[in-house]
Each structure stands twice: as structure tokens, then as C-alpha cells.
Amino acid sequence: MRWGLLLLVVCAGALPGQERTAPATLTGPQAALQDSLLNRLAGRWTMSGAVRGKPVIMNLDADWVLQHHWLRLLMTDTGTPPAYEANVYIGDDPVGKRFVAHWLDNFGGWWSETLGYARHPSGSAERTAMTFVFDYPDGPFHTTFTLGKDLSTWSVLMQDRGPDGDWREFAHYALRRRT
């Protein structure tokens, strides 16, 4: 019995994910996320575009939640009932020097277990785009949010890698503010 308990304790220490520990700097609540590009995305938007070539119109509501640590994007297509809904949470990973995206949608948990990552900005230049890379089990996927030149519109481009290895468009959207 004692050997079984010892074996259980030793094996439990080697479980996947158990080896990752937070650095001493992450022992308590972190400062609120301040990012000028993400701040511009906060608001109410209409998303017009296409998914695999088929026209789509969705509503997007983006607001800061959890004491300004996450930008939450609520996406819902305008159908009744909606065919697609997603809650996307964009936050900061200061240790990895990157942003993280949790993409939760009505396709379920298997797809939502993969996190997306975007690089932190380097240098002092004001950036206008952010690309999240998702390494899904069936292949990589990119989602790029780009601020328009007028600084009041956005575009979103989603790409996956085809069987031939080339990147192809999965979806694209133009975002316009809703009143």
C-alpha cells in the first residue's frame, strides 16, 4: 500500500502541465492590460464578410472584462437562430511576451482547447495589426486584426493551411462601428 501511494505521488509530479510554475513576479494580480491597439477594438461593430466564400454578417461587441485584464469579443451572426457564436478573450502573457487568445465557440471544446498567440509589439512604432497563430490538431490557423488607415475601421483575415501547404483564406470581414 505504501509503495502504491509513493508511486502515485511520483507519477502525479510528472503529469503534463504540472512542470509549469509561475515566476515569482506572477504571484498575485497583475496590472490591468493597457494596449492602444486593443483599446481601439473595444466597442460595438458590424462584421460584413465571407466564410469559405459565403456571405456572412455578424455583430461584434468588444469590451474590457475582469478588471481590464481581458478584451472580450462577443461574436454572433445575425441569423435567427444564429448559426455561429463565439466568445473570444484576448489577454496578456507577460512571461512569454505575447498576447493570448481563448477562442470559445459553438463548435465545442475540442476546437477551443487550442490557444492563439500574438507577439508583443517591439520598438516604439505604433502598430496597426495583430496576428494570432493557433496550432490546431488539424493544422495551423492565423487570425489577423488590422486597424484601417482611417483609424476607425478594422479588417479581420482568417487563414488556414491547405493540403498543398499553401495558406488560403478561410474568412474575411470588414468591421464598421454600430450605433
Contact map, one row per residue, 1 for C-alpha under 8 A:
11111000000000000000000000000000000000000000000000000000000000000000000000000000000000000000000000000000000000000000000000000000000000000000000000000000000000000000000000000000000
11111100000000000000000000000000000000000000000000000000000000000000000000000000000000000000000000000000000000000000000000000000000000000000000000000000000000000000000000000000000
11111110000000000000000000000000000000000000000000000000000000000000000000000000000000000000000000000000000000000000000000000000000000000000000000000000000000000000000000000000000
11111111000000000000000000000000000000000000000000000000000000000000000000000000000000000000000000000000000000000000000000000000000000000000000000000000000000000000000000000000000
11111111100000000000000000000000000000000000000000000000000000000000000000000000000000000000000000000000000000000000000000000000000000000000000000000000000000000000000000000000000
01111111110000000000000000000000000000000000000000000000000000000000000000000000000000000000000000000000000000000000000000000000000000000000000000000000000000000000000000000000000
00111111111000000000000000000000000000000000000000000000000000000000000000000000000000000000000000000000000000000000000000000000000000000000000000000000000000000000000000000000000
00011111111100000000000000000000000000000000000000000000000000000000000000000000000000000000000000000000000000000000000000000000000000000000000000000000000000000000000000000000000
00001111111110000000000000000000000000000000000000000000000000000000000000000000000000000000000000000000000000000000000000000000000000000000000000000000000000000000000000000000000
00000111111111000000000000000000000000000000000000000000000000000000000000000000000000000000000000000000000000000000000000000000000000000000000000000000000000000000000000000000000
00000011111111100000000000000000000000000000000000000000000000000000000000000000000000000000000000000000000000000000000000000000000000000000000000000000000000000000000000000000000
00000001111111100000000000000000000000000000000000000000000000000000000000000000000000000000000000000000000000000000000000000000000000000000000000000000000000000000000000000000000
00000000111111100110000000000000000000000000000000000000000000000000000000000000000000000000000000000000000000000000000000000000000000000000000000000000000000000000000000000000000
00000000011111110110000000000000000000000000000000000000000000000000000000000000000000000000000000000000000000000000000000000000000000000000000000000000000000000000000000000000000
00000000001111111110000000000000000000000000000000000000000000000000000000000000000000000000000000000000000000000000000000000000000000000000000000000000000000000000000000000000000
00000000000001111110000000000000000000000000000000000000000000000000000000000000000000000000000000000000000000000000000000000000000000000000000000000000000000000000000000000000000
00000000000000111111000000000000000000000000000000000000000000000000000000000000000000000000000000000000000000000000000000000000000000000000000000000000000000000000000000000000000
00000000000011111111100000000000000000000000000000000000000000000000000000000000000000000000000000000000000000000000000000000000000000000000000000000000000000000000000000000000000
00000000000011111111100000000000000000000000000000000000000000000000000000000000000000000000000000000000000000000000000000000000000000000000000000000000000000000000000000000000000
00000000000000001111110000000000000000000000000000000000000000000000000000000000000000000000000000000000000000000000000000000000000000000000000000000000000000000000000000000000000
00000000000000000111111000000000000000000000000000000000000000000000000000000000000000000000000000000000000000000000000000000000000000000000000000000000000000000000000000000000000
00000000000000000001111111100000000000000000000000000000000000000000000000000000000000000000000000000000000000000000000000000000000000000000000000000000000000000000000000000000000
00000000000000000000111111100000000000000000000000000000000000000000000000000000000000000000001000000000000000000000000000000000000000000000000000000000000000000000000000000000000
00000000000000000000011111100000000000000000000000000000000000000000000000000000000000000000000000000000000000000000000000000000000000000000000000000000000000000000000000000000000
00000000000000000000011111110000000000000000000000000000000000000000000000000000000000000000000000000000000000000000000000000000000000000000000000000000000000000000000000000000000
00000000000000000000011111111100000000000000000000000000000000000000000000000000000000000000000000000000000000000000000000000000000000000000000000000000000000000000000000000000000
00000000000000000000011111111000000000000000000000000000000000000000000000000000000000000000000000000000000000000000000000000000000000000000000000000000000000000000000000000000000
00000000000000000000000011111100000000000000000000000000000000000000000000000000000000000000000000000000000000000000000000000000000000000000000000000000000000000000000000000000000
00000000000000000000000001111110000000000000000000000000000000000000000000000000000000000000000000000000000000000000000000000000000000000000000000000000000000000000000000000000000
00000000000000000000000001011111000000000000000000000000000000000000000000000000000000000000000000000000000000000000000000000000000000000000000000000000000000000000000000000000000
00000000000000000000000000001111100000000000000000000000000000000000100000000000000000000000000000000000000000000000000000000000000000000000000000000000000000000000000000000000000
00000000000000000000000000000111110000000000000000000000000000000011100000000000000000000000000000000000000000000000000000000000000000000000000000000000000000000000000000000000000
00000000000000000000000000000011111000000000000000000000000000000001110000000000000000000011000000000000000000000000000000000000000000000000000000000000000000000000000000000000000
00000000000000000000000000000001111100100000000000000000000000000000000000000000000000000000000000000000000000000000000000000000000000000000000000000000000000000000000000000000000
00000000000000000000000000000000111111100000000000000000000000000000000000000000000000000000000000000000000000000000000000000000000000000000000000000000000000000000000000000000000
00000000000000000000000000000000011111110000000000000000000000000000000000000000000000000000000000000000000000000000000000000000000000000000000000000000000000000000000000000000000
00000000000000000000000000000000001111111000000000000000000000000000000000000000000000000000000000000000000000000000000000000011100000000000000000100000000000000000000000000000000
00000000000000000000000000000000001111111100000000000000000000000000001000000000000000000000000000000000000000000000000000000000000000000000000000000000000000000000000000000000000
00000000000000000000000000000000011111111100000000000000000000000000000000000000000000000000000000000000000000000000000000000000000000000000000000000000000000000000000000000000000
00000000000000000000000000000000000111111110000000000000000000000000000000000000000000000000000000000000000000000000000000000000000000000000000000000001000000000000000000000000000
00000000000000000000000000000000000011111110000000000000000001000000000000000000000000000000000000000000000000000000000000000000000000000000000000000000000000000000000000000000000
00000000000000000000000000000000000001111111000000000000000011110000001000000000000000000000000000000000000000000000000000000000000000000000000000000000000000000000000000000000000
00000000000000000000000000000000000000011111100000000000000011100000000000000000000000000000000000000000000000000000000000000000000000000000000000000000000000000000000000000000100
00000000000000000000000000000000000000000111110000000000001111000000000000000000000000000000000000000000000000000000000000000000000000000000000000000000000000000000000000000000111
00000000000000000000000000000000000000000011111000000000001110000000000000000000000000000000000000000000000000000000000000000000000000000000000000000000000000000000000000000011110
00000000000000000000000000000000000000000001111100000000111100000000000000000000000000000000000000000000000000000000000000000000000000000000000000000000000000000000000000000111110
00000000000000000000000000000000000000000000111110000001111100000000000000000000000000000000000000000000000000000000000000000000000000000000000000000000000000000000000000001111000
00000000000000000000000000000000000000000000011111000011110000000000000000000000000000000000000000000000000000000000000000000000000000000000000000000000000000000000000000001110000
00000000000000000000000000000000000000000000001111100011100000000000000000000000000000000000000000000000000000000000000000000000000000000000000000000000000000000000000000111100000
00000000000000000000000000000000000000000000000111111111000000000000000000000000000000000000000000000000000000000000000000000000000000000000000000000000000000000000000000111000000
00000000000000000000000000000000000000000000000011111111000000000000000000000000000000000000000000000000000000000000000000000000000000000000000000000000000000000000000001110000000
00000000000000000000000000000000000000000000000001111100000000000000000000000000000000000000000000000000000000000000000000000000000000000000000000000000000000000000000011100000000
00000000000000000000000000000000000000000000000001111110000000000000000000000000000000000000000000000000000000000000000000000000000000000000000000000000000000000000000000100000000
00000000000000000000000000000000000000000000000001111111000000000000000000000000000000000000000000000000000000000000000000000000000000000000000000000000000000000000000000000000000
00000000000000000000000000000000000000000000000111101111100000000000000000000000000000000000000000000000000000000000000000000000000000000000000000000000000000000000000000000000000
00000000000000000000000000000000000000000000001111100111110000000000000000001000000000000000000000000000000000000000000000000000000000000000000000000000000000000000000000000000000
00000000000000000000000000000000000000000000011110000011111000000000000000001100000000000000000000000000000000000000000000000000000000000000000000000000000000000000000000000000000
00000000000000000000000000000000000000000000011100000001111100000000000000111100000000000000000000000000000000000000000000000000000000000000000000000000000000000000000000000000000
00000000000000000000000000000000000000000001111000000000111110000000000001111100000000000000000000000000000000000000000000000000000000000000000000000000000000000000000000000000000
00000000000000000000000000000000000000000001111000000000011111000000000011110000000000000000000000000000000000000000000000000000000000000000000000000000000000000000000000000000000
00000000000000000000000000000000000000000111100000000000001111100000000111100000000000000000000000000000000000000000000000000000000000000000000000000000000000000000000000000000000
00000000000000000000000000000000000000001111000000000000000111110000001111000000000000000000000000000000000000000000000000000000000000000000000000000000000000000000000000000000000
00000000000000000000000000000000000000000110000000000000000011111000001110000000000000000000000000000000000000000000000000000000000000000000000000000000000000000000000000000000000
00000000000000000000000000000000000000000100000000000000000001111111111100000000000000000000000000000000000000000000000000000000000000000000000000000000000000000000000000000000000
00000000000000000000000000000000000000000000000000000000000000111111111100000000000000000000000000000000000000000000000000000000000000000000000000000000000000000000000000000000000
00000000000000000000000000000000000000000000000000000000000000011111110000000000000000000000000000000000000000000000000000000000000000000000000000000000000000000000000000000000000
00000000000000000000000000000001000000000000000000000000000000011111110000000000000000000000000000000000000000000000000000000000000000000000000000000000000000000000000000000000000
00000000000000000000000000000001100000000000000000000000000000011111111000000000000000000000000000000000000000000000000000000000000000000000000000000000000000000000000000000000000
00000000000000000000000000000011100000000000000000000000000000011111111000000000000000000011000000000000000000000000000000000000000000000000000000000000000000000000000000000000000
00000000000000000000000000000000100000000000000000000000000000011111111100000000000000001111000000000000000000000000000000000000000000000000000000000000000000000000000000000000000
00000000000000000000000000000000000001000100000000000000000001111001111110000000000000001110000000000000000000000000000000000000000000000000000000000000000000000000000000000000000
00000000000000000000000000000000000000000000000000000000000011111000011111000000000000111100000000000000000000000000000000000000000000000000000000000000000000000000000000000000000
00000000000000000000000000000000000000000000000000000000000111100000001111100000000001111000000000000000000000000000000000000000000000000000000000000000000000000000000000000000000
00000000000000000000000000000000000000000000000000000000001111000000000111110000000011110000000000000000000000000000000000000000000000000000000000000000000000000000000000000000000
00000000000000000000000000000000000000000000000000000000011110000000000011111000000111100000000000000000000000000000000000000000000000000000000000000000000000000000000000000000000
00000000000000000000000000000000000000000000000000000000011100000000000001111100010111000000000000000000000000000000000000000000000000000000000000000000000000000000000000000000000
00000000000000000000000000000000000000000000000000000001111000000000000000111110011110000000000000000000000000000000000000000000000000000000000000000000000000000000000000000000000
00000000000000000000000000000000000000000000000000000000111000000000000000011111010000000000000000000000000000000000000000000000000000000000000000000000000000000000000000000000000
00000000000000000000000000000000000000000000000000000000000000000000000000001111111000000000000000000000000000000000000000000000000000000000000000000000000000000000000000000000000
00000000000000000000000000000000000000000000000000000000000000000000000000000111111000000000000000000000000000000000000000000000000000000000000000000000000000000000000000000000000
00000000000000000000000000000000000000000000000000000000000000000000000000000011111000000000000000000000000000000000000000000000000000000000000000000000000000000000000000000000000
00000000000000000000000000000000000000000000000000000000000000000000000000011111111110000000000000000000000000000000000000000000000000000000000000000000000000000000000000000000000
00000000000000000000000000000000000000000000000000000000000000000000000000001011111110000000000000000000000000000000000000000000000000000000000000000000000000000000000000000000000
00000000000000000000000000000000000000000000000000000000000000000000000000111000011111000000000000000000110000000000000000000000000000000000000000000000000000000000000000000000000
00000000000000000000000000000000000000000000000000000000000000000000000001111000011111100000000000000000110000000000000000000000000000000000000000000000000000000000000000000000000
00000000000000000000000000000000000000000000000000000000000000000000000011110000000111110000000000000011110000000000000000000000000000000000000000000000000000000000000000000000000
00000000000000000000000000000000000000000000000000000000000000000000000111100000000011111000000000000011100000000000000000000000000000000000000000000000000000000000000000000000000
00000000000000000000000000000000000000000000000000000000000000000000000111000000000001111100000000001111000000000000000000000000000000000000000000000000000000000000000000000000000
00000000000000000000000000000000000000000000000000000000000000000000011110000000000000111110000000001110000000000000000000000000000000000000000000000000000000000000000000000000000
00000000000000000000000000000000000000000000000000000000000000000000011100000000000000011111000000111100000000000000000000000000000000000000000000000000000000000000000000000000000
00000000000000000000000000000000100000000000000000000000000000000000111000000000000000001111100000111000000000000000000000000000000000000000000000000000000000000000000000000000000
00000000000000000000000000000000100000000000000000000000000000000000110000000000000000000111110011110000000000000000000000000000000000000000000000000000000000000000000000000000000
00000000000000000000000000000000000000000000000000000000000000000000000000000000000000000011111111110000000000000000000000000000000000000000000000000000000000000000000000000000000
00000000000000000000000000000000000000000000000000000000000000000000000000000000000000000001111111000000000000000000000000000000000000000000000000000000000000000000000000000000000
00000000000000000000001000000000000000000000000000000000000000000000000000000000000000000000111111000000000000000000000000000000000000000000000000000000000000000000000000000000000
00000000000000000000000000000000000000000000000000000000000000000000000000000000000000000000111111000000000000000000000000000000000000000000000000000000000000000000000000000000000
00000000000000000000000000000000000000000000000000000000000000000000000000000000000000000001111111100000000000000000001100000000000000000000000000000000000000000000000000000000000
00000000000000000000000000000000000000000000000000000000000000000000000000000000000000000001111111110000000000000000111100000000000000000000000000000000000000000000000000000000000
00000000000000000000000000000000000000000000000000000000000000000000000000000000000000000111100011111000000000000000111100000000000000000000000000000000000000000000000000000000000
00000000000000000000000000000000000000000000000000000000000000000000000000000000000000000111100001111100000000000011110000000000000100000000000000000000000000000000000000000000000
00000000000000000000000000000000000000000000000000000000000000000000000000000000000000011110000000111110000000000011100000000000000100000000000000000000000000000000000000000000000
00000000000000000000000000000000000000000000000000000000000000000000000000000000000000011100000000011111000000010111000000000000000000000000000000000000000000000000000000000000000
00000000000000000000000000000000000000000000000000000000000000000000000000000000000001111000000000001111100000010011000000000000000000000000000000000000000000000000000000000000000
00000000000000000000000000000000000000000000000000000000000000000000000000000000000001110000000000000111110110110000000000000000000000000000000000000000000000000000000000000000000
00000000000000000000000000000000000000000000000000000000000000000000000000000000000111100000000000000011111100010000000000000000000000000000000000000000000000000000000000000000000
00000000000000000000000000000000000000000000000000000000000000000000000000000000000111000000000000000001111100000000000000000000000000000000000000000000000000000000000000000000000
00000000000000000000000000000000000000000000000000000000000000000000000000000000000000000000000000000000111111100000000000000000000000000000000000000000000000000000000000000000000
00000000000000000000000000000000000000000000000000000000000000000000000000000000000000000000000000000001111111110000000000000000000000000000000000000000000000000000000000000000000
00000000000000000000000000000000000000000000000000000000000000000000000000000000000000000000000000000001001111111000000000000000000000000000000000000000000000000000000000000000000
00000000000000000000000000000000000000000000000000000000000000000000000000000000000000000000000000000000001111111000000000000000000000000000000000000000000000000000000000000000000
00000000000000000000000000000000000000000000000000000000000000000000000000000000000000000000000000000001001111111100000000000000000000010000000000000000000000000000000000000000000
00000000000000000000000000000000000000000000000000000000000000000000000000000000000000000000000000000111100111111110000000000000000000000000000000000000000000000000000000000000000
00000000000000000000000000000000000000000000000000000000000000000000000000000000000000000000000000000000000011111110000000000000000000000000000000000000000000000000000000000000000
00000000000000000000000000000000000000000000000000000000000000000000000000000000000000000000000000000100000000111111000000000000000001110000000000000000000000000000000000000000000
00000000000000000000000000000000000000000000000000000000000000000000000000000000000000000000000000011110000000011111100000000000000001100000000000000000000000000000000000000000000
00000000000000000000000000000000000000000000000000000000000000000000000000000000000000000000000000011110000000000111110000000000000111100000000000000000000000000000000000000000000
00000000000000000000000000000000000000000000000000000000000000000000000000000000000000000000000001111000000000000011111000000000001111000000000000000000000000000000000000000000000
00000000000000000000000000000000000000000000000000000000000000000000000000000000000000000000000001110000000000000001111100000000011110000000000000000000000000000000000000000000000
00000000000000000000000000000000000000000000000000000000000000000000000000000000000000000000000011100000000000000000111110000000011000000000000000000000000000000000000000000000000
00000000000000000000000000000000000000000000000000000000000000000000000000000000000000000000000011100000000000000000011111000000000000000000000000000000000000000000000000000000000
00000000000000000000000000000000000000000000000000000000000000000000000000000000000000000000000000000000000000000000001111100010000000000000000000000000000000000000000000000000000
00000000000000000000000000000000000000000000000000000000000000000000000000000000000000000000000000000000000000000000000111111000000000000000000000000000000000000000000000000000000
00000000000000000000000000000000000000000000000000000000000000000000000000000000000000000000000000000000000000000000000011111000000000000000000000000000000000000000000000000000000
00000000000000000000000000000000000000000000000000000000000000000000000000000000000000000000000000000000000000000000000001111100000000000000000000000000000000000000000000000000000
00000000000000000000000000000000000000000000000000000000000000000000000000000000000000000000000000000000000000000000000001111110000000000000000000000000000000000000000000000000000
00000000000000000000000000000000000000000000000000000000000000000000000000000000000000000000000000000000000000000000000000011111000000000000000000000000000000000000000000000000000
00000000000000000000000000000000000010000000000000000000000000000000000000000000000000000000000000000000000000000000000010001111100000000000000000000000000000000000000000000000000
00000000000000000000000000000000000010000000000000000000000000000000000000000000000000000000000000000000000000000000000000000111110000000000000001110000000000000000000000000000000
00000000000000000000000000000000000010000000000000000000000000000000000000000000000000000000000000000000000000000000000000000011111000000000000111100000000000000000000000000000000
00000000000000000000000000000000000000000000000000000000000000000000000000000000000000000000000000000000000000000000011000000001111100000000000111000000000000000000000000000000000
00000000000000000000000000000000000000000000000000000000000000000000000000000000000000000000000000000000000000000000111000000000111110000000011110000000000000000000000000000000000
00000000000000000000000000000000000000000000000000000000000000000000000000000000000000000000000000011000000000000001110000000000011111000000011100000000000000000000000000000000000
00000000000000000000000000000000000000000000000000000000000000000000000000000000000000000000000000000000000000000001110000000000001111100001111000000000000000000000000000000000000
00000000000000000000000000000000000000000000000000000000000000000000000000000000000000000000000000000000000000000111100000000000000111110001110000000000000000000000000000000000000
00000000000000000000000000000000000000000000000000000000000000000000000000000000000000000000000000000000000000000111000000000000000011111011100000000000000000000000000000000000000
00000000000000000000000000000000000000000000000000000000000000000000000000000000000000000000000000000000000000100100000000000000000001111111100000000000000000000000000000000000000
00000000000000000000000000000000000000000000000000000000000000000000000000000000000000000000000000000000000000000000000000000000000000111111000000000000000000000000000000000000000
00000000000000000000000000000000000000000000000000000000000000000000000000000000000000000000000000000000000000000000000000000000000000011111000000000000000000000000000000000000000
00000000000000000000000000000000000000000000000000000000000000000000000000000000000000000000000000000000000000000000000000000000000000111111100000000000000000011000000000000000000
00000000000000000000000000000000000000000000000000000000000000000000000000000000000000000000000000000000000000000000000000000000000011111111110000000000000000011000000000000000000
00000000000000000000000000000000000000000000000000000000000000000000000000000000000000000000000000000000000000000000000000000000000011110011111000000000000001111000000000000000000
00000000000000000000000000000000000000000000000000000000000000000000000000000000000000000000000000000000000000000000000000000000001111000001111100000000000011110000000000000000000
00000000000000000000000000000000000000000000000000000000000000000000000000000000000000000000000000000000000000000000000000000000001110000000111110000000000111100000000000000000000
00000000000000000000000000000000000000000000000000000000000000000000000000000000000000000000000000000000000000000000000000000000111100000000011111000000000111000000000000000000000
00000000000000000000000000000000000000000000000000000000000000000000000000000000000000000000000000000000000000000000000000000000111000000000001111100000011110000000000000000000000
00000000000000000000000000000000000000000000000000000000000000000000000000000000000000000000000000000000000000000000000000000001110000000000000111110000011100000000000000000000000
00000000000000000000000000000000000010000000000000000000000000000000000000000000000000000000000000000000000000000000000000000001100000000000000011111011111000000000000000000000000
00000000000000000000000000000000000000000000000000000000000000000000000000000000000000000000000000000000000000000000000000000001000000000000000001111111111000000000000000000000000
00000000000000000000000000000000000000000000000000000000000000000000000000000000000000000000000000000000000000000000000000000000000000000000000000111111100000000000000000000000000
00000000000000000000000000000000000000000000000000000000000000000000000000000000000000000000000000000000000000000000000000000000000000000000000000011111100000000000000000000000000
00000000000000000000000000000000000000000000000000000000000000000000000000000000000000000000000000000000000000000000000000000000000000000000000000111111100000000000000000000000000
00000000000000000000000000000000000000010000000000000000000000000000000000000000000000000000000000000000000000000000000000000000000000000000000000111111110000000000000000000001100
00000000000000000000000000000000000000000000000000000000000000000000000000000000000000000000000000000000000000000000000000000000000000000000000000111111111000000000000000000111100
00000000000000000000000000000000000000000000000000000000000000000000000000000000000000000000000000000000000000000000000000000000000000000000000011110001111100000000000000000111000
00000000000000000000000000000000000000000000000000000000000000000000000000000000000000000000000000000000000000000000000000000000000000000000000011110000111110000000000000011110000
00000000000000000000000000000000000000000000000000000000000000000000000000000000000000000000000000000000000000000000000000000000000000000000001111000000011111000000000000011110000
00000000000000000000000000000000000000000000000000000000000000000000000000000000000000000000000000000000000000000000000000000000000000000000011110000000001111100000000011111000000
00000000000000000000000000000000000000000000000000000000000000000000000000000000000000000000000000000000000000000000000000000000000000000000111100000000000111110000000011110000000
00000000000000000000000000000000000000000000000000000000000000000000000000000000000000000000000000000000000000000000000000000000000000000000111000000000000011111000001111100000000
00000000000000000000000000000000000000000000000000000000000000000000000000000000000000000000000000000000000000000000000000000000000000000011110000000000000001111100001111000000000
00000000000000000000000000000000000000000000000000000000000000000000000000000000000000000000000000000000000000000000000000000000000000000011100000000000000000111111111100000000000
00000000000000000000000000000000000000000000000000000000000000000000000000000000000000000000000000000000000000000000000000000000000000000000000000000000000000011111111100000000000
00000000000000000000000000000000000000000000000000000000000000000000000000000000000000000000000000000000000000000000000000000000000000000000000000000000000000001111110000000000000
00000000000000000000000000000000000000000000000000000000000000000000000000000000000000000000000000000000000000000000000000000000000000000000000000000000000000001111110000000000000
00000000000000000000000000000000000000000000000000000000000000000000000000000000000000000000000000000000000000000000000000000000000000000000000000000000000000001111111000000000000
00000000000000000000000000000000000000000000000000000000000000000000000000000000000000000000000000000000000000000000000000000000000000000000000000000000000000001111111100000000000
00000000000000000000000000000000000000000000000000000000000000000000000000000000000000000000000000000000000000000000000000000000000000000000000000000000000000111100111110000000000
00000000000000000000000000000000000000000000000000000000000000000000000000000000000000000000000000000000000000000000000000000000000000000000000000000000000000111100011111000000000
00000000000000000000000000000000000000000000000000010000000000000000000000000000000000000000000000000000000000000000000000000000000000000000000000000000000011110000001111110000000
00000000000000000000000000000000000000000000000000110000000000000000000000000000000000000000000000000000000000000000000000000000000000000000000000000000000011110000000111110000000
00000000000000000000000000000000000000000000000011111000000000000000000000000000000000000000000000000000000000000000000000000000000000000000000000000000000011100000000011111000000
00000000000000000000000000000000000000000000000011100000000000000000000000000000000000000000000000000000000000000000000000000000000000000000000000000000001111000000000011111100000
00000000000000000000000000000000000000000000001111000000000000000000000000000000000000000000000000000000000000000000000000000000000000000000000000000000001110000000000000111110000
00000000000000000000000000000000000000000000011110000000000000000000000000000000000000000000000000000000000000000000000000000000000000000000000000000000111100000000000000011111000
00000000000000000000000000000000000000000000111100000000000000000000000000000000000000000000000000000000000000000000000000000000000000000000000000000000111100000000000000001111100
00000000000000000000000000000000000000000000111000000000000000000000000000000000000000000000000000000000000000000000000000000000000000000000000000000001110000000000000000000111110
00000000000000000000000000000000000000000011110000000000000000000000000000000000000000000000000000000000000000000000000000000000000000000000000000000001100000000000000000000011111
00000000000000000000000000000000000000000001110000000000000000000000000000000000000000000000000000000000000000000000000000000000000000000000000000000000000000000000000000000001111
00000000000000000000000000000000000000000001000000000000000000000000000000000000000000000000000000000000000000000000000000000000000000000000000000000000000000000000000000000000111
